[in-house]
C-alpha cells in the first residue's frame, strides 16, 4: 500500500506544470497614441503594422502582434518605423482641388525610424507607442490608455491645443 501511494504521489508531482519561462516571447497587441499636430499615416513596430492615427488621438484600434518577453529586462527595445504628415494649406484653399492636385500642392510627409527602449513593465500587456512632438517616441506596456490616471507614463490622453474652431 505504501509503495502504491508513493508511486501515485510521484506521478502527481511529475505532472505539475513547470513555472512560466520569463524569457518566453509572447505576442502582444499594438496601439498608437499621437500627441502631435501631424497625422501618423502608418507605423510598424518590429515589422508589425500598427495603423494610422489622427492628430492628437488614437488608441482605439489595436493591431497584432509584437513579440515581447513575459518579463521586462534591461536593454529591451523595439524599432518603430512611421510616416507622418500634414496639409500645408487650410481646407478653404484645398476644397476645390482634386486629390492628386491637393497632394501635389498642399501635402508634406516624412518617413522616420527609431529604436527606442521599452519602458519597464511589471505585467505583460499591450504595447503602446506614443508619438510625441519633435519626432520623439516612447514605448509603454500597459492595459489601458492614458485616460487611466494610473497609466505609468503620467501623461493624459492627447488634446489638441488649437481646437478646430480656433484654426
CNS distance restraints for C-alpha pairs under 8 A (distance, minus, plus):
assign (resid   1 and name CA) (resid   5 and name CA) 6.27 0.50 0.50
assign (resid   2 and name CA) (resid   6 and name CA) 6.10 0.50 0.50
assign (resid   3 and name CA) (resid   7 and name CA) 6.10 0.50 0.50
assign (resid   4 and name CA) (resid   8 and name CA) 6.09 0.50 0.50
assign (resid   5 and name CA) (resid   9 and name CA) 6.07 0.50 0.50
assign (resid   6 and name CA) (resid  10 and name CA) 6.09 0.50 0.50
assign (resid   7 and name CA) (resid  11 and name CA) 6.15 0.50 0.50
assign (resid   8 and name CA) (resid  12 and name CA) 6.21 0.50 0.50
assign (resid   9 and name CA) (resid  13 and name CA) 6.17 0.50 0.50
assign (resid  10 and name CA) (resid  14 and name CA) 6.19 0.50 0.50
assign (resid  11 and name CA) (resid  15 and name CA) 6.53 0.50 0.50
assign (resid  12 and name CA) (resid  16 and name CA) 6.85 0.50 0.50
assign (resid  20 and name CA) (resid  24 and name CA) 7.83 0.50 0.50
assign (resid  21 and name CA) (resid  70 and name CA) 7.57 0.50 0.50
assign (resid  22 and name CA) (resid  69 and name CA) 6.68 0.50 0.50
assign (resid  22 and name CA) (resid  70 and name CA) 5.17 0.50 0.50
assign (resid  22 and name CA) (resid  71 and name CA) 5.05 0.50 0.50
assign (resid  23 and name CA) (resid  69 and name CA) 5.17 0.50 0.50
assign (resid  23 and name CA) (resid  70 and name CA) 6.06 0.50 0.50
assign (resid  23 and name CA) (resid  71 and name CA) 6.46 0.50 0.50
assign (resid  24 and name CA) (resid  69 and name CA) 5.38 0.50 0.50
assign (resid  24 and name CA) (resid  70 and name CA) 5.86 0.50 0.50
assign (resid  25 and name CA) (resid  67 and name CA) 5.54 0.50 0.50
assign (resid  25 and name CA) (resid  68 and name CA) 5.07 0.50 0.50
assign (resid  25 and name CA) (resid  69 and name CA) 4.32 0.50 0.50
assign (resid  25 and name CA) (resid  70 and name CA) 6.19 0.50 0.50
assign (resid  26 and name CA) (resid  66 and name CA) 7.92 0.50 0.50
assign (resid  26 and name CA) (resid  67 and name CA) 5.24 0.50 0.50
assign (resid  26 and name CA) (resid  68 and name CA) 5.45 0.50 0.50
assign (resid  26 and name CA) (resid  69 and name CA) 6.08 0.50 0.50
assign (resid  26 and name CA) (resid  70 and name CA) 6.38 0.50 0.50
assign (resid  27 and name CA) (resid  64 and name CA) 7.47 0.50 0.50
assign (resid  27 and name CA) (resid  65 and name CA) 5.15 0.50 0.50
assign (resid  27 and name CA) (resid  66 and name CA) 5.30 0.50 0.50
assign (resid  27 and name CA) (resid  67 and name CA) 4.45 0.50 0.50
assign (resid  27 and name CA) (resid  68 and name CA) 6.50 0.50 0.50
assign (resid  28 and name CA) (resid  64 and name CA) 6.53 0.50 0.50
assign (resid  28 and name CA) (resid  65 and name CA) 5.08 0.50 0.50
assign (resid  28 and name CA) (resid  66 and name CA) 5.33 0.50 0.50
assign (resid  28 and name CA) (resid  67 and name CA) 6.29 0.50 0.50
assign (resid  28 and name CA) (resid  68 and name CA) 7.09 0.50 0.50
assign (resid  28 and name CA) (resid 125 and name CA) 6.62 0.50 0.50
assign (resid  28 and name CA) (resid 126 and name CA) 5.29 0.50 0.50
assign (resid  28 and name CA) (resid 127 and name CA) 6.62 0.50 0.50
assign (resid  29 and name CA) (resid  62 and name CA) 5.97 0.50 0.50
assign (resid  29 and name CA) (resid  63 and name CA) 5.50 0.50 0.50
assign (resid  29 and name CA) (resid  64 and name CA) 4.58 0.50 0.50
assign (resid  29 and name CA) (resid  65 and name CA) 4.99 0.50 0.50
assign (resid  29 and name CA) (resid  66 and name CA) 6.57 0.50 0.50
assign (resid  29 and name CA) (resid 125 and name CA) 7.92 0.50 0.50
assign (resid  29 and name CA) (resid 126 and name CA) 4.91 0.50 0.50
assign (resid  29 and name CA) (resid 127 and name CA) 6.23 0.50 0.50
assign (resid  30 and name CA) (resid  45 and name CA) 7.92 0.50 0.50
assign (resid  30 and name CA) (resid  50 and name CA) 5.90 0.50 0.50
assign (resid  30 and name CA) (resid  62 and name CA) 5.29 0.50 0.50
assign (resid  30 and name CA) (resid  63 and name CA) 5.07 0.50 0.50
assign (resid  30 and name CA) (resid  64 and name CA) 5.90 0.50 0.50
assign (resid  30 and name CA) (resid  65 and name CA) 6.40 0.50 0.50
assign (resid  30 and name CA) (resid  66 and name CA) 6.94 0.50 0.50
assign (resid  30 and name CA) (resid 126 and name CA) 5.98 0.50 0.50
assign (resid  30 and name CA) (resid 127 and name CA) 5.12 0.50 0.50
assign (resid  30 and name CA) (resid 128 and name CA) 5.98 0.50 0.50
assign (resid  30 and name CA) (resid 129 and name CA) 7.57 0.50 0.50
assign (resid  31 and name CA) (resid  50 and name CA) 6.59 0.50 0.50
assign (resid  31 and name CA) (resid  58 and name CA) 7.82 0.50 0.50
assign (resid  31 and name CA) (resid  59 and name CA) 5.40 0.50 0.50
assign (resid  31 and name CA) (resid  60 and name CA) 7.57 0.50 0.50
assign (resid  31 and name CA) (resid  61 and name CA) 6.47 0.50 0.50
assign (resid  31 and name CA) (resid  62 and name CA) 4.90 0.50 0.50
assign (resid  31 and name CA) (resid  63 and name CA) 6.77 0.50 0.50
assign (resid  31 and name CA) (resid 126 and name CA) 7.16 0.50 0.50
assign (resid  31 and name CA) (resid 127 and name CA) 6.33 0.50 0.50
assign (resid  31 and name CA) (resid 128 and name CA) 4.79 0.50 0.50
assign (resid  31 and name CA) (resid 129 and name CA) 6.32 0.50 0.50
assign (resid  32 and name CA) (resid  50 and name CA) 6.92 0.50 0.50
assign (resid  32 and name CA) (resid  51 and name CA) 7.62 0.50 0.50
assign (resid  32 and name CA) (resid  53 and name CA) 7.04 0.50 0.50
assign (resid  32 and name CA) (resid  58 and name CA) 5.92 0.50 0.50
assign (resid  32 and name CA) (resid  59 and name CA) 5.33 0.50 0.50
assign (resid  32 and name CA) (resid  62 and name CA) 7.94 0.50 0.50
assign (resid  32 and name CA) (resid 128 and name CA) 5.51 0.50 0.50
assign (resid  32 and name CA) (resid 129 and name CA) 4.73 0.50 0.50
assign (resid  32 and name CA) (resid 130 and name CA) 6.00 0.50 0.50
assign (resid  32 and name CA) (resid 131 and name CA) 7.44 0.50 0.50
assign (resid  33 and name CA) (resid  53 and name CA) 7.18 0.50 0.50
assign (resid  33 and name CA) (resid  56 and name CA) 7.64 0.50 0.50
assign (resid  33 and name CA) (resid  57 and name CA) 5.77 0.50 0.50
assign (resid  33 and name CA) (resid  58 and name CA) 4.66 0.50 0.50
assign (resid  33 and name CA) (resid  59 and name CA) 5.23 0.50 0.50
assign (resid  33 and name CA) (resid 128 and name CA) 7.18 0.50 0.50
assign (resid  33 and name CA) (resid 129 and name CA) 6.25 0.50 0.50
assign (resid  33 and name CA) (resid 130 and name CA) 4.97 0.50 0.50
assign (resid  33 and name CA) (resid 131 and name CA) 6.21 0.50 0.50
assign (resid  33 and name CA) (resid 158 and name CA) 7.66 0.50 0.50
assign (resid  34 and name CA) (resid  39 and name CA) 7.76 0.50 0.50
assign (resid  34 and name CA) (resid  40 and name CA) 7.39 0.50 0.50
assign (resid  34 and name CA) (resid  53 and name CA) 6.46 0.50 0.50
assign (resid  34 and name CA) (resid  54 and name CA) 6.98 0.50 0.50
assign (resid  34 and name CA) (resid  55 and name CA) 6.08 0.50 0.50
assign (resid  34 and name CA) (resid  56 and name CA) 5.16 0.50 0.50
assign (resid  34 and name CA) (resid  57 and name CA) 5.19 0.50 0.50
assign (resid  34 and name CA) (resid  58 and name CA) 6.05 0.50 0.50
assign (resid  34 and name CA) (resid 130 and name CA) 5.99 0.50 0.50
assign (resid  34 and name CA) (resid 131 and name CA) 4.75 0.50 0.50
assign (resid  34 and name CA) (resid 132 and name CA) 6.65 0.50 0.50
assign (resid  34 and name CA) (resid 158 and name CA) 6.94 0.50 0.50
assign (resid  35 and name CA) (resid  55 and name CA) 6.98 0.50 0.50
assign (resid  35 and name CA) (resid  56 and name CA) 4.81 0.50 0.50
assign (resid  35 and name CA) (resid  57 and name CA) 6.82 0.50 0.50
assign (resid  35 and name CA) (resid 130 and name CA) 7.14 0.50 0.50
assign (resid  35 and name CA) (resid 131 and name CA) 5.72 0.50 0.50
assign (resid  35 and name CA) (resid 132 and name CA) 5.06 0.50 0.50
assign (resid  35 and name CA) (resid 133 and name CA) 6.72 0.50 0.50
assign (resid  35 and name CA) (resid 158 and name CA) 5.22 0.50 0.50
assign (resid  35 and name CA) (resid 159 and name CA) 7.48 0.50 0.50
assign (resid  36 and name CA) (resid  55 and name CA) 5.77 0.50 0.50
assign (resid  36 and name CA) (resid  56 and name CA) 5.58 0.50 0.50
assign (resid  36 and name CA) (resid 131 and name CA) 6.86 0.50 0.50
assign (resid  36 and name CA) (resid 132 and name CA) 5.88 0.50 0.50
assign (resid  36 and name CA) (resid 133 and name CA) 5.48 0.50 0.50
assign (resid  37 and name CA) (resid  55 and name CA) 4.98 0.50 0.50
assign (resid  37 and name CA) (resid  56 and name CA) 6.35 0.50 0.50
assign (resid  37 and name CA) (resid  86 and name CA) 7.84 0.50 0.50
assign (resid  37 and name CA) (resid 160 and name CA) 7.52 0.50 0.50
assign (resid  38 and name CA) (resid  54 and name CA) 7.56 0.50 0.50
assign (resid  38 and name CA) (resid  55 and name CA) 5.35 0.50 0.50
assign (resid  38 and name CA) (resid  84 and name CA) 6.16 0.50 0.50
assign (resid  38 and name CA) (resid  85 and name CA) 5.31 0.50 0.50
assign (resid  38 and name CA) (resid  86 and name CA) 5.15 0.50 0.50
assign (resid  39 and name CA) (resid  52 and name CA) 7.58 0.50 0.50
assign (resid  39 and name CA) (resid  53 and name CA) 5.85 0.50 0.50
assign (resid  39 and name CA) (resid  54 and name CA) 4.87 0.50 0.50
assign (resid  39 and name CA) (resid  55 and name CA) 4.83 0.50 0.50
assign (resid  39 and name CA) (resid  84 and name CA) 5.62 0.50 0.50
assign (resid  39 and name CA) (resid  85 and name CA) 5.54 0.50 0.50
assign (resid  39 and name CA) (resid  86 and name CA) 6.24 0.50 0.50
assign (resid  40 and name CA) (resid  52 and name CA) 5.43 0.50 0.50
assign (resid  40 and name CA) (resid  53 and name CA) 4.94 0.50 0.50
assign (resid  40 and name CA) (resid  54 and name CA) 6.51 0.50 0.50
assign (resid  40 and name CA) (resid  55 and name CA) 7.47 0.50 0.50
assign (resid  40 and name CA) (resid  82 and name CA) 6.98 0.50 0.50
assign (resid  40 and name CA) (resid  83 and name CA) 5.86 0.50 0.50
assign (resid  40 and name CA) (resid  84 and name CA) 4.38 0.50 0.50
assign (resid  40 and name CA) (resid  85 and name CA) 6.61 0.50 0.50
assign (resid  41 and name CA) (resid  51 and name CA) 7.56 0.50 0.50
assign (resid  41 and name CA) (resid  52 and name CA) 4.78 0.50 0.50
assign (resid  41 and name CA) (resid  53 and name CA) 6.59 0.50 0.50
assign (resid  41 and name CA) (resid  82 and name CA) 7.40 0.50 0.50
assign (resid  41 and name CA) (resid  83 and name CA) 5.37 0.50 0.50
assign (resid  41 and name CA) (resid  84 and name CA) 5.56 0.50 0.50
assign (resid  41 and name CA) (resid  85 and name CA) 7.04 0.50 0.50
assign (resid  42 and name CA) (resid  49 and name CA) 7.51 0.50 0.50
assign (resid  42 and name CA) (resid  50 and name CA) 6.61 0.50 0.50
assign (resid  42 and name CA) (resid  51 and name CA) 5.10 0.50 0.50
assign (resid  42 and name CA) (resid  52 and name CA) 4.45 0.50 0.50
assign (resid  42 and name CA) (resid  53 and name CA) 7.30 0.50 0.50
assign (resid  42 and name CA) (resid  82 and name CA) 5.77 0.50 0.50
assign (resid  42 and name CA) (resid  83 and name CA) 5.74 0.50 0.50
assign (resid  42 and name CA) (resid  84 and name CA) 7.57 0.50 0.50
assign (resid  43 and name CA) (resid  49 and name CA) 5.96 0.50 0.50
assign (resid  43 and name CA) (resid  50 and name CA) 5.12 0.50 0.50
assign (resid  43 and name CA) (resid  51 and name CA) 6.08 0.50 0.50
assign (resid  43 and name CA) (resid  52 and name CA) 6.97 0.50 0.50
assign (resid  43 and name CA) (resid  80 and name CA) 6.91 0.50 0.50
assign (resid  43 and name CA) (resid  81 and name CA) 5.55 0.50 0.50
assign (resid  43 and name CA) (resid  82 and name CA) 4.12 0.50 0.50
assign (resid  43 and name CA) (resid  83 and name CA) 6.52 0.50 0.50
assign (resid  44 and name CA) (resid  48 and name CA) 5.10 0.50 0.50
assign (resid  44 and name CA) (resid  49 and name CA) 4.39 0.50 0.50
assign (resid  44 and name CA) (resid  50 and name CA) 5.31 0.50 0.50
assign (resid  44 and name CA) (resid  79 and name CA) 7.98 0.50 0.50
assign (resid  44 and name CA) (resid  80 and name CA) 5.58 0.50 0.50
assign (resid  44 and name CA) (resid  81 and name CA) 5.18 0.50 0.50
assign (resid  44 and name CA) (resid  82 and name CA) 6.36 0.50 0.50
assign (resid  45 and name CA) (resid  49 and name CA) 6.57 0.50 0.50
assign (resid  45 and name CA) (resid  50 and name CA) 6.87 0.50 0.50
assign (resid  45 and name CA) (resid  66 and name CA) 6.81 0.50 0.50
assign (resid  45 and name CA) (resid  78 and name CA) 6.47 0.50 0.50
assign (resid  45 and name CA) (resid  79 and name CA) 5.69 0.50 0.50
assign (resid  45 and name CA) (resid  80 and name CA) 4.64 0.50 0.50
assign (resid  45 and name CA) (resid  81 and name CA) 6.69 0.50 0.50
assign (resid  46 and name CA) (resid  66 and name CA) 6.78 0.50 0.50
assign (resid  46 and name CA) (resid  78 and name CA) 5.90 0.50 0.50
assign (resid  46 and name CA) (resid  79 and name CA) 5.12 0.50 0.50
assign (resid  46 and name CA) (resid  80 and name CA) 6.42 0.50 0.50
assign (resid  47 and name CA) (resid  79 and name CA) 7.99 0.50 0.50
assign (resid  48 and name CA) (resid  64 and name CA) 6.96 0.50 0.50
assign (resid  48 and name CA) (resid  65 and name CA) 6.18 0.50 0.50
assign (resid  48 and name CA) (resid  66 and name CA) 6.29 0.50 0.50
assign (resid  49 and name CA) (resid  63 and name CA) 6.82 0.50 0.50
assign (resid  49 and name CA) (resid  64 and name CA) 7.48 0.50 0.50
assign (resid  50 and name CA) (resid  62 and name CA) 7.21 0.50 0.50
assign (resid  50 and name CA) (resid  63 and name CA) 5.57 0.50 0.50
assign (resid  50 and name CA) (resid  64 and name CA) 7.68 0.50 0.50
assign (resid  51 and name CA) (resid  61 and name CA) 7.71 0.50 0.50
assign (resid  51 and name CA) (resid  62 and name CA) 7.79 0.50 0.50
assign (resid  51 and name CA) (resid  63 and name CA) 7.09 0.50 0.50
assign (resid  53 and name CA) (resid  57 and name CA) 6.60 0.50 0.50
assign (resid  53 and name CA) (resid  58 and name CA) 5.21 0.50 0.50
assign (resid  54 and name CA) (resid  58 and name CA) 6.23 0.50 0.50
assign (resid  55 and name CA) (resid 160 and name CA) 7.70 0.50 0.50
assign (resid  56 and name CA) (resid 158 and name CA) 5.02 0.50 0.50
assign (resid  56 and name CA) (resid 159 and name CA) 5.55 0.50 0.50
assign (resid  56 and name CA) (resid 160 and name CA) 5.55 0.50 0.50
assign (resid  57 and name CA) (resid 157 and name CA) 7.59 0.50 0.50
assign (resid  57 and name CA) (resid 158 and name CA) 5.88 0.50 0.50
assign (resid  57 and name CA) (resid 159 and name CA) 7.44 0.50 0.50
assign (resid  59 and name CA) (resid 145 and name CA) 6.70 0.50 0.50
assign (resid  66 and name CA) (resid 127 and name CA) 7.75 0.50 0.50
assign (resid  69 and name CA) (resid 124 and name CA) 7.92 0.50 0.50
assign (resid  70 and name CA) (resid 123 and name CA) 7.57 0.50 0.50
assign (resid  70 and name CA) (resid 124 and name CA) 5.82 0.50 0.50
assign (resid  71 and name CA) (resid 121 and name CA) 7.71 0.50 0.50
assign (resid  71 and name CA) (resid 122 and name CA) 7.24 0.50 0.50
assign (resid  71 and name CA) (resid 123 and name CA) 7.24 0.50 0.50
assign (resid  71 and name CA) (resid 124 and name CA) 7.07 0.50 0.50
assign (resid  72 and name CA) (resid  76 and name CA) 7.10 0.50 0.50
assign (resid  72 and name CA) (resid 120 and name CA) 6.08 0.50 0.50
assign (resid  72 and name CA) (resid 121 and name CA) 5.88 0.50 0.50
assign (resid  72 and name CA) (resid 122 and name CA) 7.12 0.50 0.50
assign (resid  73 and name CA) (resid 120 and name CA) 7.64 0.50 0.50
assign (resid  75 and name CA) (resid 117 and name CA) 6.70 0.50 0.50
assign (resid  76 and name CA) (resid 117 and name CA) 5.82 0.50 0.50
assign (resid  76 and name CA) (resid 118 and name CA) 5.74 0.50 0.50
assign (resid  77 and name CA) (resid 115 and name CA) 6.48 0.50 0.50
assign (resid  77 and name CA) (resid 116 and name CA) 5.32 0.50 0.50
assign (resid  77 and name CA) (resid 117 and name CA) 4.06 0.50 0.50
assign (resid  77 and name CA) (resid 118 and name CA) 5.07 0.50 0.50
assign (resid  78 and name CA) (resid 115 and name CA) 5.52 0.50 0.50
assign (resid  78 and name CA) (resid 116 and name CA) 5.65 0.50 0.50
assign (resid  78 and name CA) (resid 117 and name CA) 6.48 0.50 0.50
assign (resid  78 and name CA) (resid 118 and name CA) 6.74 0.50 0.50
assign (resid  78 and name CA) (resid 139 and name CA) 7.81 0.50 0.50
assign (resid  79 and name CA) (resid 113 and name CA) 7.07 0.50 0.50
assign (resid  79 and name CA) (resid 114 and name CA) 5.66 0.50 0.50
assign (resid  79 and name CA) (resid 115 and name CA) 4.09 0.50 0.50
assign (resid  79 and name CA) (resid 116 and name CA) 6.35 0.50 0.50
assign (resid  80 and name CA) (resid 113 and name CA) 5.61 0.50 0.50
assign (resid  80 and name CA) (resid 114 and name CA) 5.42 0.50 0.50
assign (resid  80 and name CA) (resid 115 and name CA) 6.12 0.50 0.50
assign (resid  80 and name CA) (resid 116 and name CA) 7.57 0.50 0.50
assign (resid  81 and name CA) (resid 111 and name CA) 7.31 0.50 0.50
assign (resid  81 and name CA) (resid 112 and name CA) 5.66 0.50 0.50
assign (resid  81 and name CA) (resid 113 and name CA) 4.24 0.50 0.50
assign (resid  81 and name CA) (resid 114 and name CA) 6.59 0.50 0.50
assign (resid  82 and name CA) (resid 111 and name CA) 5.65 0.50 0.50
assign (resid  82 and name CA) (resid 112 and name CA) 5.40 0.50 0.50
assign (resid  82 and name CA) (resid 113 and name CA) 6.41 0.50 0.50
assign (resid  83 and name CA) (resid 109 and name CA) 6.74 0.50 0.50
assign (resid  83 and name CA) (resid 110 and name CA) 5.54 0.50 0.50
assign (resid  83 and name CA) (resid 111 and name CA) 4.23 0.50 0.50
assign (resid  83 and name CA) (resid 112 and name CA) 6.28 0.50 0.50
assign (resid  84 and name CA) (resid 109 and name CA) 5.47 0.50 0.50
assign (resid  84 and name CA) (resid 110 and name CA) 5.48 0.50 0.50
assign (resid  84 and name CA) (resid 111 and name CA) 6.46 0.50 0.50
assign (resid  85 and name CA) (resid 107 and name CA) 7.25 0.50 0.50
assign (resid  85 and name CA) (resid 108 and name CA) 5.49 0.50 0.50
assign (resid  85 and name CA) (resid 109 and name CA) 3.84 0.50 0.50
assign (resid  85 and name CA) (resid 110 and name CA) 6.22 0.50 0.50
assign (resid  86 and name CA) (resid 107 and name CA) 5.92 0.50 0.50
assign (resid  86 and name CA) (resid 108 and name CA) 5.74 0.50 0.50
assign (resid  86 and name CA) (resid 109 and name CA) 6.49 0.50 0.50
assign (resid  87 and name CA) (resid 106 and name CA) 5.39 0.50 0.50
assign (resid  87 and name CA) (resid 107 and name CA) 4.50 0.50 0.50
assign (resid  87 and name CA) (resid 108 and name CA) 6.40 0.50 0.50
assign (resid  88 and name CA) (resid 106 and name CA) 4.94 0.50 0.50
assign (resid  88 and name CA) (resid 107 and name CA) 5.78 0.50 0.50
assign (resid  88 and name CA) (resid 108 and name CA) 6.95 0.50 0.50
assign (resid  89 and name CA) (resid  93 and name CA) 6.38 0.50 0.50
assign (resid  89 and name CA) (resid  94 and name CA) 6.95 0.50 0.50
assign (resid  89 and name CA) (resid 106 and name CA) 5.57 0.50 0.50
assign (resid  89 and name CA) (resid 107 and name CA) 8.00 0.50 0.50
assign (resid  90 and name CA) (resid  94 and name CA) 6.62 0.50 0.50
assign (resid  91 and name CA) (resid  95 and name CA) 5.56 0.50 0.50
assign (resid  94 and name CA) (resid 102 and name CA) 6.13 0.50 0.50
assign (resid  94 and name CA) (resid 106 and name CA) 7.56 0.50 0.50
assign (resid  97 and name CA) (resid 101 and name CA) 5.68 0.50 0.50
assign (resid  97 and name CA) (resid 102 and name CA) 5.62 0.50 0.50
assign (resid  98 and name CA) (resid 102 and name CA) 5.98 0.50 0.50
assign (resid  99 and name CA) (resid 103 and name CA) 6.13 0.50 0.50
assign (resid 100 and name CA) (resid 104 and name CA) 6.30 0.50 0.50
assign (resid 101 and name CA) (resid 105 and name CA) 6.11 0.50 0.50
assign (resid 102 and name CA) (resid 106 and name CA) 5.44 0.50 0.50
assign (resid 102 and name CA) (resid 107 and name CA) 6.88 0.50 0.50
assign (resid 103 and name CA) (resid 107 and name CA) 4.99 0.50 0.50
assign (resid 103 and name CA) (resid 108 and name CA) 8.00 0.50 0.50
assign (resid 114 and name CA) (resid 137 and name CA) 7.77 0.50 0.50
assign (resid 116 and name CA) (resid 137 and name CA) 7.01 0.50 0.50
assign (resid 116 and name CA) (resid 138 and name CA) 6.76 0.50 0.50
assign (resid 116 and name CA) (resid 139 and name CA) 6.99 0.50 0.50
assign (resid 117 and name CA) (resid 138 and name CA) 7.51 0.50 0.50
assign (resid 117 and name CA) (resid 139 and name CA) 6.73 0.50 0.50
assign (resid 118 and name CA) (resid 138 and name CA) 7.39 0.50 0.50
assign (resid 118 and name CA) (resid 139 and name CA) 4.93 0.50 0.50
assign (resid 118 and name CA) (resid 140 and name CA) 6.00 0.50 0.50
assign (resid 118 and name CA) (resid 141 and name CA) 7.52 0.50 0.50
assign (resid 119 and name CA) (resid 138 and name CA) 7.76 0.50 0.50
assign (resid 119 and name CA) (resid 139 and name CA) 6.12 0.50 0.50
assign (resid 119 and name CA) (resid 140 and name CA) 5.35 0.50 0.50
assign (resid 119 and name CA) (resid 141 and name CA) 7.12 0.50 0.50
assign (resid 120 and name CA) (resid 140 and name CA) 7.77 0.50 0.50
assign (resid 120 and name CA) (resid 141 and name CA) 7.83 0.50 0.50
assign (resid 121 and name CA) (resid 140 and name CA) 7.78 0.50 0.50
assign (resid 121 and name CA) (resid 141 and name CA) 6.09 0.50 0.50
assign (resid 121 and name CA) (resid 142 and name CA) 7.52 0.50 0.50
assign (resid 123 and name CA) (resid 141 and name CA) 7.99 0.50 0.50
assign (resid 123 and name CA) (resid 142 and name CA) 7.73 0.50 0.50
assign (resid 124 and name CA) (resid 141 and name CA) 6.63 0.50 0.50
assign (resid 124 and name CA) (resid 142 and name CA) 7.32 0.50 0.50
assign (resid 125 and name CA) (resid 141 and name CA) 5.60 0.50 0.50
assign (resid 125 and name CA) (resid 142 and name CA) 5.13 0.50 0.50
assign (resid 125 and name CA) (resid 143 and name CA) 5.34 0.50 0.50
assign (resid 126 and name CA) (resid 141 and name CA) 5.51 0.50 0.50
assign (resid 126 and name CA) (resid 142 and name CA) 5.72 0.50 0.50
assign (resid 126 and name CA) (resid 143 and name CA) 5.96 0.50 0.50
assign (resid 127 and name CA) (resid 139 and name CA) 6.72 0.50 0.50
assign (resid 127 and name CA) (resid 140 and name CA) 5.68 0.50 0.50
assign (resid 127 and name CA) (resid 141 and name CA) 4.45 0.50 0.50
assign (resid 127 and name CA) (resid 142 and name CA) 6.64 0.50 0.50
assign (resid 128 and name CA) (resid 139 and name CA) 5.69 0.50 0.50
assign (resid 128 and name CA) (resid 140 and name CA) 5.04 0.50 0.50
assign (resid 128 and name CA) (resid 141 and name CA) 5.97 0.50 0.50
assign (resid 128 and name CA) (resid 142 and name CA) 7.24 0.50 0.50
assign (resid 129 and name CA) (resid 137 and name CA) 6.86 0.50 0.50
assign (resid 129 and name CA) (resid 138 and name CA) 5.79 0.50 0.50
assign (resid 129 and name CA) (resid 139 and name CA) 4.73 0.50 0.50
assign (resid 129 and name CA) (resid 140 and name CA) 6.49 0.50 0.50
assign (resid 130 and name CA) (resid 137 and name CA) 5.58 0.50 0.50
assign (resid 130 and name CA) (resid 138 and name CA) 5.04 0.50 0.50
assign (resid 130 and name CA) (resid 139 and name CA) 6.36 0.50 0.50
assign (resid 130 and name CA) (resid 140 and name CA) 7.82 0.50 0.50
assign (resid 131 and name CA) (resid 135 and name CA) 7.05 0.50 0.50
assign (resid 131 and name CA) (resid 136 and name CA) 6.31 0.50 0.50
assign (resid 131 and name CA) (resid 137 and name CA) 5.06 0.50 0.50
assign (resid 131 and name CA) (resid 138 and name CA) 6.96 0.50 0.50
assign (resid 132 and name CA) (resid 136 and name CA) 4.99 0.50 0.50
assign (resid 132 and name CA) (resid 137 and name CA) 5.84 0.50 0.50
assign (resid 132 and name CA) (resid 138 and name CA) 7.77 0.50 0.50
assign (resid 140 and name CA) (resid 153 and name CA) 7.55 0.50 0.50
assign (resid 142 and name CA) (resid 151 and name CA) 7.29 0.50 0.50
assign (resid 142 and name CA) (resid 152 and name CA) 7.83 0.50 0.50
assign (resid 144 and name CA) (resid 148 and name CA) 6.52 0.50 0.50
assign (resid 144 and name CA) (resid 151 and name CA) 7.36 0.50 0.50
assign (resid 145 and name CA) (resid 151 and name CA) 7.12 0.50 0.50
assign (resid 145 and name CA) (resid 157 and name CA) 7.38 0.50 0.50
assign (resid 146 and name CA) (resid 151 and name CA) 5.52 0.50 0.50
assign (resid 146 and name CA) (resid 153 and name CA) 7.58 0.50 0.50
assign (resid 146 and name CA) (resid 154 and name CA) 7.62 0.50 0.50
assign (resid 146 and name CA) (resid 155 and name CA) 6.10 0.50 0.50
assign (resid 146 and name CA) (resid 156 and name CA) 5.24 0.50 0.50
assign (resid 146 and name CA) (resid 157 and name CA) 4.99 0.50 0.50
assign (resid 147 and name CA) (resid 151 and name CA) 7.70 0.50 0.50
assign (resid 147 and name CA) (resid 156 and name CA) 5.87 0.50 0.50
assign (resid 147 and name CA) (resid 157 and name CA) 5.29 0.50 0.50
assign (resid 148 and name CA) (resid 156 and name CA) 7.96 0.50 0.50
assign (resid 149 and name CA) (resid 154 and name CA) 7.34 0.50 0.50
assign (resid 149 and name CA) (resid 156 and name CA) 7.54 0.50 0.50
assign (resid 150 and name CA) (resid 154 and name CA) 7.26 0.50 0.50
assign (resid 151 and name CA) (resid 155 and name CA) 7.40 0.50 0.50
assign (resid 162 and name CA) (resid 166 and name CA) 5.80 0.50 0.50
assign (resid 162 and name CA) (resid 167 and name CA) 6.54 0.50 0.50
assign (resid 163 and name CA) (resid 167 and name CA) 6.88 0.50 0.50
